[in-house]
Each structure stands twice: as C-alpha cells, then as structure tokens.
C-alpha cells in the first residue's frame, strides 16, 4: 500500500509531517511517496495552500498536521 504526501521543499510543516509519518509507515508496512507540489502545476492548482496533505488513492486523510489516530485507524481498517 502507498500513501502520498503532497509537500514542498521549504515547508517546515511538510517536513514535520513526513518525519511523524515514518513510524506509522514502518508499523503498517506502508510506502510513502512524497510529491513536491511546486514541481507539478496540476498539484499546485489543487493543493497549493493545503500542504502538507496526506492522501491515499486520492482521498485526503489529513492536511497541515498529521492526525496520527485517524491515520492509524484508517490503516488498521484497510489492511
């Protein structure tokens, strides 16, 4: 399974979410794909002000801050 983190290089919230997500990814064996919102005009048009945003198959799990409980519950249900 793969989660997508829409991020930007100079965003401290993005970096914080990526670091906080690592233990959950390891716990559930999930791959994390990090996409730079500024490298893709389509992503920027969709998510510019929402980064960081965590997605699974296009569905938003959380943005700005990692909701650990929500993501853990979600991963437990779809595993």
Biopython code that builds the backbone (N, CA, C, O; Angstrom):
import numpy as np
from Bio.PDB.StructureBuilder import StructureBuilder

atoms = [
    (1, "UNK", "N", (0.847, -1.166, 0.000)),
    (1, "UNK", "CA", (0.000, 0.000, 0.000)),
    (1, "UNK", "C", (0.896, 1.234, 0.000)),
    (1, "UNK", "O", (2.007, 1.220, 0.529)),
    (2, "UNK", "N", (0.381, 2.299, -0.607)),
    (2, "UNK", "CA", (1.163, 3.527, -0.723)),
    (2, "UNK", "C", (0.305, 4.725, -0.319)),
    (2, "UNK", "O", (-0.836, 4.871, -0.759)),
    (3, "UNK", "N", (0.881, 5.577, 0.530)),
    (3, "UNK", "CA", (0.289, 6.862, 0.857)),
    (3, "UNK", "C", (1.088, 7.928, 0.130)),
    (3, "UNK", "O", (2.290, 7.777, -0.088)),
    (4, "UNK", "N", (0.421, 8.996, -0.239)),
    (4, "UNK", "CA", (1.080, 10.096, -0.939)),
    (4, "UNK", "C", (1.065, 11.328, -0.053)),
    (4, "UNK", "O", (0.023, 11.746, 0.450)),
    (5, "UNK", "N", (2.242, 11.896, 0.123)),
    (5, "UNK", "CA", (2.388, 13.130, 0.877)),
    (5, "UNK", "C", (2.709, 14.245, -0.112)),
    (5, "UNK", "O", (3.776, 14.264, -0.726)),
    (6, "UNK", "N", (1.770, 15.169, -0.253)),
    (6, "UNK", "CA", (1.992, 16.336, -1.099)),
    (6, "UNK", "C", (2.694, 17.371, -0.219)),
    (6, "UNK", "O", (2.185, 17.755, 0.834)),
    (7, "UNK", "N", (3.848, 17.805, -0.659)),
    (7, "UNK", "CA", (4.748, 18.579, 0.181)),
    (7, "UNK", "C", (5.391, 19.689, -0.630)),
    (7, "UNK", "O", (5.171, 19.801, -1.836)),
    (8, "UNK", "N", (6.184, 20.503, 0.038)),
    (8, "UNK", "CA", (7.059, 21.434, -0.670)),
    (8, "UNK", "C", (8.364, 21.502, 0.105)),
    (8, "UNK", "O", (8.397, 21.341, 1.325)),
    (9, "UNK", "N", (9.423, 21.741, -0.626)),
    (9, "UNK", "CA", (10.772, 21.631, -0.086)),
    (9, "UNK", "C", (11.008, 22.547, 1.112)),
    (9, "UNK", "O", (11.600, 22.114, 2.101)),
    (10, "UNK", "N", (10.570, 23.775, 1.051)),
    (10, "UNK", "CA", (10.894, 24.758, 2.086)),
    (10, "UNK", "C", (9.837, 24.848, 3.193)),
    (10, "UNK", "O", (9.842, 25.812, 3.960)),
    (11, "UNK", "N", (8.955, 23.892, 3.290)),
    (11, "UNK", "CA", (7.835, 23.919, 4.233)),
    (11, "UNK", "C", (8.170, 23.105, 5.484)),
    (11, "UNK", "O", (8.342, 21.889, 5.407)),
    (12, "UNK", "N", (8.264, 23.775, 6.634)),
    (12, "UNK", "CA", (8.582, 23.042, 7.861)),
    (12, "UNK", "C", (7.450, 22.130, 8.294)),
    (12, "UNK", "O", (7.712, 21.070, 8.862)),
    (13, "UNK", "N", (6.196, 22.501, 8.046)),
    (13, "UNK", "CA", (5.080, 21.617, 8.374)),
    (13, "UNK", "C", (5.138, 20.337, 7.544)),
    (13, "UNK", "O", (4.802, 19.256, 8.027)),
    (14, "UNK", "N", (5.566, 20.474, 6.295)),
    (14, "UNK", "CA", (5.694, 19.315, 5.412)),
    (14, "UNK", "C", (6.755, 18.363, 5.941)),
    (14, "UNK", "O", (6.545, 17.152, 6.003)),
    (15, "UNK", "N", (7.887, 18.923, 6.318)),
    (15, "UNK", "CA", (8.966, 18.100, 6.861)),
    (15, "UNK", "C", (8.508, 17.426, 8.161)),
    (15, "UNK", "O", (8.771, 16.243, 8.375)),
    (16, "UNK", "N", (7.831, 18.177, 9.017)),
    (16, "UNK", "CA", (7.343, 17.620, 10.279)),
    (16, "UNK", "C", (6.380, 16.460, 10.047)),
    (16, "UNK", "O", (6.454, 15.445, 10.740)),
    (17, "UNK", "N", (5.471, 16.604, 9.071)),
    (17, "UNK", "CA", (4.525, 15.528, 8.802)),
    (17, "UNK", "C", (5.254, 14.296, 8.264)),
    (17, "UNK", "O", (4.922, 13.172, 8.642)),
    (18, "UNK", "N", (6.226, 14.491, 7.401)),
    (18, "UNK", "CA", (6.970, 13.361, 6.849)),
    (18, "UNK", "C", (7.694, 12.598, 7.969)),
    (18, "UNK", "O", (7.678, 11.368, 7.991)),
    (19, "UNK", "N", (8.316, 13.315, 8.879)),
    (19, "UNK", "CA", (9.023, 12.682, 9.999)),
    (19, "UNK", "C", (8.034, 11.955, 10.912)),
    (19, "UNK", "O", (8.296, 10.828, 11.332)),
    (20, "UNK", "N", (6.904, 12.587, 11.220)),
    (20, "UNK", "CA", (5.903, 11.982, 12.098)),
    (20, "UNK", "C", (5.246, 10.763, 11.465)),
    (20, "UNK", "O", (4.812, 9.849, 12.166)),
    (21, "UNK", "N", (5.174, 10.753, 10.156)),
    (21, "UNK", "CA", (4.541, 9.656, 9.426)),
    (21, "UNK", "C", (5.425, 8.406, 9.363)),
    (21, "UNK", "O", (4.909, 7.296, 9.229)),
    (22, "UNK", "N", (6.720, 8.569, 9.456)),
    (22, "UNK", "CA", (7.658, 7.447, 9.302)),
    (22, "UNK", "C", (7.360, 6.267, 10.235)),
    (22, "UNK", "O", (7.346, 5.129, 9.766)),
    (23, "UNK", "N", (7.122, 6.486, 11.528)),
    (23, "UNK", "CA", (6.826, 5.335, 12.389)),
    (23, "UNK", "C", (5.541, 4.595, 12.007)),
    (23, "UNK", "O", (5.488, 3.368, 12.082)),
    (24, "UNK", "N", (4.516, 5.329, 11.600)),
    (24, "UNK", "CA", (3.281, 4.685, 11.149)),
    (24, "UNK", "C", (3.517, 3.869, 9.887)),
    (24, "UNK", "O", (3.010, 2.756, 9.750)),
    (25, "UNK", "N", (4.284, 4.427, 8.979)),
    (25, "UNK", "CA", (4.592, 3.712, 7.738)),
    (25, "UNK", "C", (5.327, 2.411, 8.044)),
    (25, "UNK", "O", (5.040, 1.371, 7.453)),
    (26, "UNK", "N", (6.271, 2.479, 8.968)),
    (26, "UNK", "CA", (7.010, 1.273, 9.347)),
    (26, "UNK", "C", (6.097, 0.264, 10.042)),
    (26, "UNK", "O", (6.172, -0.935, 9.772)),
    (27, "UNK", "N", (5.249, 0.741, 10.922)),
    (27, "UNK", "CA", (4.333, -0.130, 11.666)),
    (27, "UNK", "C", (3.391, -0.900, 10.748)),
    (27, "UNK", "O", (3.119, -2.079, 10.975)),
    (28, "UNK", "N", (2.893, -0.227, 9.709)),
    (28, "UNK", "CA", (1.901, -0.838, 8.825)),
    (28, "UNK", "C", (2.490, -1.313, 7.498)),
    (28, "UNK", "O", (1.758, -1.822, 6.649)),
    (29, "UNK", "N", (3.786, -1.156, 7.310)),
    (29, "UNK", "CA", (4.416, -1.585, 6.062)),
    (29, "UNK", "C", (3.936, -0.801, 4.863)),
    (29, "UNK", "O", (3.737, -1.355, 3.782)),
    (30, "UNK", "N", (3.750, 0.494, 5.061)),
    (30, "UNK", "CA", (3.209, 1.372, 4.021)),
    (30, "UNK", "C", (4.346, 2.138, 3.355)),
    (30, "UNK", "O", (5.267, 2.612, 4.019)),
    (31, "UNK", "N", (4.266, 2.249, 2.053)),
    (31, "UNK", "CA", (5.220, 3.076, 1.296)),
    (31, "UNK", "C", (4.720, 4.517, 1.310)),
    (31, "UNK", "O", (3.522, 4.766, 1.180)),
    (32, "UNK", "N", (5.636, 5.458, 1.467)),
    (32, "UNK", "CA", (5.294, 6.878, 1.425)),
    (32, "UNK", "C", (5.910, 7.491, 0.173)),
    (32, "UNK", "O", (7.129, 7.485, 0.001)),
    (33, "UNK", "N", (5.065, 8.014, -0.686)),
    (33, "UNK", "CA", (5.503, 8.726, -1.881)),
    (33, "UNK", "C", (5.388, 10.223, -1.572)),
    (33, "UNK", "O", (4.302, 10.709, -1.255)),
    (34, "UNK", "N", (6.493, 10.943, -1.663)),
    (34, "UNK", "CA", (6.487, 12.376, -1.405)),
    (34, "UNK", "C", (6.553, 13.105, -2.744)),
    (34, "UNK", "O", (7.487, 12.914, -3.523)),
    (35, "UNK", "N", (5.556, 13.936, -2.997)),
    (35, "UNK", "CA", (5.496, 14.707, -4.236)),
    (35, "UNK", "C", (5.621, 16.191, -3.916)),
    (35, "UNK", "O", (4.969, 16.700, -3.005)),
    (36, "UNK", "N", (6.458, 16.868, -4.668)),
    (36, "UNK", "CA", (6.662, 18.308, -4.500)),
    (36, "UNK", "C", (5.566, 19.058, -5.249)),
    (36, "UNK", "O", (5.494, 19.002, -6.476)),
    (37, "UNK", "N", (4.726, 19.751, -4.513)),
    (37, "UNK", "CA", (3.606, 20.465, -5.105)),
    (37, "UNK", "C", (4.070, 21.518, -6.108)),
    (37, "UNK", "O", (3.371, 21.806, -7.080)),
    (38, "UNK", "N", (5.246, 22.088, -5.873)),
    (38, "UNK", "CA", (5.744, 23.144, -6.748)),
    (38, "UNK", "C", (6.322, 22.617, -8.057)),
    (38, "UNK", "O", (6.588, 23.395, -8.973)),
    (39, "UNK", "N", (6.518, 21.319, -8.152)),
    (39, "UNK", "CA", (7.090, 20.717, -9.359)),
    (39, "UNK", "C", (6.014, 20.312, -10.368)),
    (39, "UNK", "O", (6.334, 19.893, -11.480)),
    (40, "UNK", "N", (4.759, 20.432, -9.991)),
    (40, "UNK", "CA", (3.673, 19.978, -10.859)),
    (40, "UNK", "C", (2.540, 21.005, -10.810)),
    (40, "UNK", "O", (1.882, 21.144, -9.779)),
    (41, "UNK", "N", (2.305, 21.726, -11.909)),
    (41, "UNK", "CA", (1.259, 22.753, -11.916)),
    (41, "UNK", "C", (-0.130, 22.223, -11.550)),
    (41, "UNK", "O", (-0.920, 22.939, -10.934)),
    (42, "UNK", "N", (-0.428, 20.991, -11.920)),
    (42, "UNK", "CA", (-1.739, 20.422, -11.582)),
    (42, "UNK", "C", (-1.860, 20.210, -10.070)),
    (42, "UNK", "O", (-2.902, 20.499, -9.482)),
    (43, "UNK", "N", (-0.802, 19.710, -9.449)),
    (43, "UNK", "CA", (-0.817, 19.530, -7.991)),
    (43, "UNK", "C", (-0.895, 20.875, -7.288)),
    (43, "UNK", "O", (-1.615, 21.030, -6.302)),
    (44, "UNK", "N", (-0.151, 21.846, -7.801)),
    (44, "UNK", "CA", (-0.169, 23.169, -7.195)),
    (44, "UNK", "C", (-1.567, 23.785, -7.274)),
    (44, "UNK", "O", (-2.019, 24.415, -6.319)),
    (45, "UNK", "N", (-2.243, 23.609, -8.387)),
    (45, "UNK", "CA", (-3.591, 24.144, -8.545)),
    (45, "UNK", "C", (-4.569, 23.502, -7.543)),
    (45, "UNK", "O", (-5.481, 24.165, -7.049)),
    (46, "UNK", "N", (-4.371, 22.226, -7.254)),
    (46, "UNK", "CA", (-5.265, 21.518, -6.339)),
    (46, "UNK", "C", (-4.935, 21.741, -4.862)),
    (46, "UNK", "O", (-5.835, 21.902, -4.038)),
    (47, "UNK", "N", (-3.647, 21.748, -4.533)),
    (47, "UNK", "CA", (-3.244, 21.640, -3.129)),
    (47, "UNK", "C", (-2.362, 22.767, -2.610)),
    (47, "UNK", "O", (-1.867, 22.676, -1.486)),
    (48, "UNK", "N", (-2.152, 23.807, -3.371)),
    (48, "UNK", "CA", (-1.179, 24.843, -3.024)),
    (48, "UNK", "C", (-1.229, 25.274, -1.562)),
    (48, "UNK", "O", (-0.208, 25.211, -0.876)),
    (49, "UNK", "N", (-2.352, 25.698, -1.079)),
    (49, "UNK", "CA", (-2.467, 26.226, 0.288)),
    (49, "UNK", "C", (-2.726, 25.139, 1.328)),
    (49, "UNK", "O", (-2.745, 25.436, 2.522)),
    (50, "UNK", "N", (-2.923, 23.898, 0.912)),
    (50, "UNK", "CA", (-3.241, 22.818, 1.850)),
    (50, "UNK", "C", (-2.035, 22.003, 2.295)),
    (50, "UNK", "O", (-2.164, 21.161, 3.184)),
    (51, "UNK", "N", (-0.864, 22.230, 1.701)),
    (51, "UNK", "CA", (0.285, 21.386, 2.029)),
    (51, "UNK", "C", (0.738, 21.611, 3.465)),
    (51, "UNK", "O", (0.656, 22.726, 3.981)),
    (52, "UNK", "N", (1.208, 20.565, 4.098)),
    (52, "UNK", "CA", (1.257, 19.210, 3.599)),
    (52, "UNK", "C", (-0.128, 18.562, 3.642)),
    (52, "UNK", "O", (-0.966, 18.876, 4.488)),
    (53, "UNK", "N", (-0.327, 17.660, 2.712)),
    (53, "UNK", "CA", (-1.583, 16.910, 2.664)),
    (53, "UNK", "C", (-1.245, 15.443, 2.432)),
    (53, "UNK", "O", (-0.438, 15.107, 1.565)),
    (54, "UNK", "N", (-1.865, 14.585, 3.211)),
    (54, "UNK", "CA", (-1.642, 13.150, 3.103)),
    (54, "UNK", "C", (-2.836, 12.516, 2.415)),
    (54, "UNK", "O", (-3.982, 12.715, 2.818)),
    (55, "UNK", "N", (-2.554, 11.754, 1.376)),
    (55, "UNK", "CA", (-3.598, 11.132, 0.565)),
    (55, "UNK", "C", (-3.402, 9.624, 0.487)),
    (55, "UNK", "O", (-2.285, 9.117, 0.582)),
    (56, "UNK", "N", (-4.514, 8.922, 0.312)),
    (56, "UNK", "CA", (-4.474, 7.520, -0.077)),
    (56, "UNK", "C", (-5.420, 7.367, -1.247)),
    (56, "UNK", "O", (-6.623, 7.601, -1.133)),
    (57, "UNK", "N", (-4.860, 6.974, -2.364)),
    (57, "UNK", "CA", (-5.632, 6.801, -3.605)),
    (57, "UNK", "C", (-6.504, 8.024, -3.897)),
    (57, "UNK", "O", (-7.656, 7.894, -4.309)),
    (58, "UNK", "N", (-5.938, 9.206, -3.677)),
    (58, "UNK", "CA", (-6.623, 10.449, -3.997)),
    (58, "UNK", "C", (-7.538, 10.992, -2.916)),
    (58, "UNK", "O", (-8.037, 12.111, -3.036)),
    (59, "UNK", "N", (-7.769, 10.214, -1.852)),
    (59, "UNK", "CA", (-8.629, 10.667, -0.758)),
    (59, "UNK", "C", (-7.784, 11.291, 0.347)),
    (59, "UNK", "O", (-6.771, 10.725, 0.758)),
    (60, "UNK", "N", (-8.202, 12.447, 0.819)),
    (60, "UNK", "CA", (-7.463, 13.152, 1.862)),
    (60, "UNK", "C", (-7.620, 12.460, 3.208)),
    (60, "UNK", "O", (-8.733, 12.172, 3.650)),
    (61, "UNK", "N", (-6.488, 12.200, 3.851)),
    (61, "UNK", "CA", (-6.503, 11.672, 5.212)),
    (61, "UNK", "C", (-6.326, 12.798, 6.223)),
    (61, "UNK", "O", (-6.974, 12.798, 7.270)),
    (62, "UNK", "N", (-5.455, 13.759, 5.919)),
    (62, "UNK", "CA", (-5.265, 14.924, 6.777)),
    (62, "UNK", "C", (-4.408, 15.946, 6.029)),
    (62, "UNK", "O", (-3.736, 15.621, 5.050)),
    (63, "UNK", "N", (-4.450, 17.182, 6.512)),
    (63, "UNK", "CA", (-3.565, 18.206, 5.970)),
    (63, "UNK", "C", (-3.108, 19.129, 7.091)),
    (63, "UNK", "O", (-3.722, 19.194, 8.156)),
    (64, "UNK", "N", (-2.023, 19.835, 6.830)),
    (64, "UNK", "CA", (-1.316, 20.715, 7.769)),
    (64, "UNK", "C", (-0.572, 19.935, 8.847)),
    (64, "UNK", "O", (0.633, 20.120, 9.020)),
    (65, "UNK", "N", (-1.275, 19.064, 9.573)),
    (65, "UNK", "CA", (-0.656, 18.279, 10.640)),
    (65, "UNK", "C", (-1.112, 16.836, 10.531)),
    (65, "UNK", "O", (-2.241, 16.565, 10.123)),
    (66, "UNK", "N", (-0.239, 15.912, 10.895)),
    (66, "UNK", "CA", (-0.591, 14.501, 10.873)),
    (66, "UNK", "C", (-1.567, 14.200, 12.002)),
    (66, "UNK", "O", (-1.277, 14.464, 13.169)),
    (67, "UNK", "N", (-2.707, 13.657, 11.656)),
    (67, "UNK", "CA", (-3.677, 13.171, 12.637)),
    (67, "UNK", "C", (-3.361, 11.695, 12.843)),
    (67, "UNK", "O", (-3.925, 10.827, 12.176)),
    (68, "UNK", "N", (-2.456, 11.424, 13.770)),
    (68, "UNK", "CA", (-1.934, 10.068, 13.959)),
    (68, "UNK", "C", (-3.043, 9.071, 14.254)),
    (68, "UNK", "O", (-3.069, 7.988, 13.670)),
    (69, "UNK", "N", (-3.950, 9.416, 15.142)),
    (69, "UNK", "CA", (-5.034, 8.494, 15.500)),
    (69, "UNK", "C", (-5.905, 8.172, 14.284)),
    (69, "UNK", "O", (-6.259, 7.015, 14.057)),
    (70, "UNK", "N", (-6.242, 9.181, 13.518)),
    (70, "UNK", "CA", (-7.091, 8.979, 12.339)),
    (70, "UNK", "C", (-6.382, 8.114, 11.303)),
    (70, "UNK", "O", (-6.986, 7.200, 10.742)),
    (71, "UNK", "N", (-5.116, 8.392, 11.045)),
    (71, "UNK", "CA", (-4.373, 7.627, 10.040)),
    (71, "UNK", "C", (-4.160, 6.193, 10.521)),
    (71, "UNK", "O", (-4.283, 5.257, 9.730)),
    (72, "UNK", "N", (-3.841, 6.004, 11.805)),
    (72, "UNK", "CA", (-3.674, 4.654, 12.345)),
    (72, "UNK", "C", (-4.978, 3.863, 12.217)),
    (72, "UNK", "O", (-4.967, 2.703, 11.806)),
    (73, "UNK", "N", (-6.092, 4.490, 12.568)),
    (73, "UNK", "CA", (-7.397, 3.836, 12.455)),
    (73, "UNK", "C", (-7.689, 3.482, 10.999)),
    (73, "UNK", "O", (-8.145, 2.376, 10.708)),
    (74, "UNK", "N", (-7.434, 4.402, 10.098)),
    (74, "UNK", "CA", (-7.655, 4.175, 8.671)),
    (74, "UNK", "C", (-6.815, 3.007, 8.169)),
    (74, "UNK", "O", (-7.328, 2.121, 7.487)),
    (75, "UNK", "N", (-5.536, 3.002, 8.500)),
    (75, "UNK", "CA", (-4.650, 1.935, 8.044)),
    (75, "UNK", "C", (-5.052, 0.591, 8.641)),
    (75, "UNK", "O", (-4.927, -0.440, 7.980)),
    (76, "UNK", "N", (-5.527, 0.589, 9.865)),
    (76, "UNK", "CA", (-5.971, -0.661, 10.506)),
    (76, "UNK", "C", (-7.183, -1.245, 9.769)),
    (76, "UNK", "O", (-7.302, -2.461, 9.618)),
    (77, "UNK", "N", (-8.063, -0.376, 9.322)),
    (77, "UNK", "CA", (-9.275, -0.830, 8.647)),
    (77, "UNK", "C", (-9.041, -1.346, 7.235)),
    (77, "UNK", "O", (-9.713, -2.279, 6.795)),
    (78, "UNK", "N", (-8.091, -0.745, 6.522)),
    (78, "UNK", "CA", (-7.902, -1.143, 5.118)),
    (78, "UNK", "C", (-6.831, -2.205, 4.938)),
    (78, "UNK", "O", (-6.624, -2.691, 3.826)),
    (79, "UNK", "N", (-6.166, -2.561, 5.987)),
    (79, "UNK", "CA", (-5.090, -3.547, 5.914)),
    (79, "UNK", "C", (-5.607, -4.920, 5.675)),
    (79, "UNK", "O", (-4.826, -5.867, 5.588)),
]
sb = StructureBuilder()
sb.init_structure("model")
sb.init_model(0)
sb.init_chain("A")
sb.init_seg("    ")
for serial, (resi, resn, name, xyz) in enumerate(atoms, 1):
    if name == "N":
        sb.init_residue(resn, " ", resi, " ")
    sb.init_atom(name, np.array(xyz, "f"), 0.0, 1.0, " ", f" {name:<3s}", serial, name[0])
structure = sb.get_structure()
